[in-house]
Amino acid sequence: MGRILDISVPLHTGMVFYPGDTEPAIEPGKQISHGDTANLSEIRLGSHSGTHVDAPHHFIDGEATMDDMPLQSLVGTARVLDLTGVTGGIEAADLEAAGIRGEGSATGDQGAAGRILLKTRNSGLWADSGFHEDFIALGDSGADLAVELGLKLIANDYLSIERFHSETHYVHRRLLEAGIVILEGVDLRQVDAGDYELLCLPLRVRGGDGAPARAVLREL
């Protein structure tokens, strides 16, 4: 078995969060050092804190929620694409150049469904507790290509797959309407481009629009 690489962002008080979302806070509720019988923390999080999965209900009212998410989309072979040289939106041409259609398990024969993780310069931003509005996001044509290829999942390495304060939310809607799972907020600093096995299990929140997840890659 190959190495297991944790690509989840640790949840903690003071971590970066998307402006307007709930600020994460993890505080001690009970402490042995204060005379309690056990340590017990109190956790306050938004549903899209840290590494998390978006459900279709996030942008399409009445559509599938977190407890309806297809687990087969969240577990399986995946390809990490090196897009660290991209400085604007990630468009279809950038994905093509990075090997999204290449031979291997991630896309399979004739563009069959797979899982793609986008490694960009965003991964370096996790070392900063401040939010960066100019993060690298997926562009409209990139989302169109993901749908054309019939991907099961697409992930990015910051808190949103779409540019900051998008007026149309085209990328989210395009992907979610096509049934593509969106995994946001992974940390790919220690991950090289290539094929892996992805295991991503978000919290099973009944009626949820999204949920934090533990995501790992296993080397093949």
Phi, psi and omega in degrees: 000135180284172179299149175256124183251117179281119181250018179272148175271127179299135177275130180197159175297134179092000180287162179292144177215159182289130181306131181097340177278170177293132178285123181298139177214125177235109187236152178291129174265312174232146181221133176300323181294344178257011177099359178282161182282343181206162173271132182215121184265155172251129186240129174237119183219152165278161182290349180240037178276141175055216176288123187207163178247138175267131171269155177308328180299341180302320181237354181232099186302132178089355179274184187305140180253179188301324181286354177254003185296136180285114183296332181295337177281337187265351182227127178149186182294145183214154178241129174267123179259134178274108179238028184292344178273353181281132182248350178241215176286147179276109182257175183304319181298324178293319178294320178297314181295330181277351175101029181295333179262006184296164178295147178138181190282342187290318179254334176072192182288137174052038177071028179298161188302140179207193183229131184234133175244131185261110177267116182233184176293349178303325185304329178290344182285344180295343178283353183248130181281351178271151180277137179251115182289338185265028180297157180282129184232164177283132178274171183301315182291331175294319177295320179299319180293320178301320179291317179302321181281349180070036181298152175270327186209145172223136184234151174226168189254038168209186193283352175211144177278347184248151182303154184299130178055048174299139181279335185251338185056036182301316185298310179301310184296319181298314182291313185291323178295332179274000180081017178273126178288135177254119176251118184243152173081030175275157180247110185250021182301324184258016185244130176271157175299147179146188183259140183218177166256127179261135171232114183226117181235102176283160176299140182273083183268117181295125180073011186284147176271347180183171180196144173302152184219153167260122182234133178225157173242137175249130179294136180274000000 
